[in-house]
Amino acid sequence: MITQSSNRKTQNYNSNVKSSDIKIRAYELSLAIIRFINDLPNKRAFWVIGDQLLRAITSIGANIIEAKSSSSRREFIKYYEIALKSANEAKYWLSLIRDSYPELKIKCQKLLDELEEISNMIGSSIITLKGKRKF
C-alpha cells in the first residue's frame, strides 16, 4: 500500500515546479543530464566528456543523500563539500560542451543555470552548518 507521503515524494520528482528540497532538485537535474547525454552527437569527444559529466552530476545527489546517514556534523558537512566540488566539476564539463557545440548552447545554459542554483543551495547549507555567515 502506498502511503500519502511516499506518493507525494514521487509526485515531486515528476513535477515541473522547482522544489526547495535540494535532494529533489539534484535528482531531477541528474535525470535531465542523463537525457541530455543520450542526445549528444555520437563522437568520441562527447563520449569522454559525457561520461565525466554523468559521474560528476550523479555524485552531487549521491553525496547529499549519503550526508543524511552521517554519524557527525563534521561528516555531514564533508559530504556537502564533496557535492559542491562535484557540482563545480559538472559546470566545467557542461561549459565545454556548450562552447564546443554551438547548437547545444541554449540547452547547456539552462542546465548550467539549474546547476548554479543547486550549487548555491549547497554552498549556503555549508556556510550555515559551519556557522559562518557573511554579512
Helices and strands as residue ranges (DSSP letters): H 4-14, H 22-38, H 44-67, H 73-100, G 102-104, H 105-130
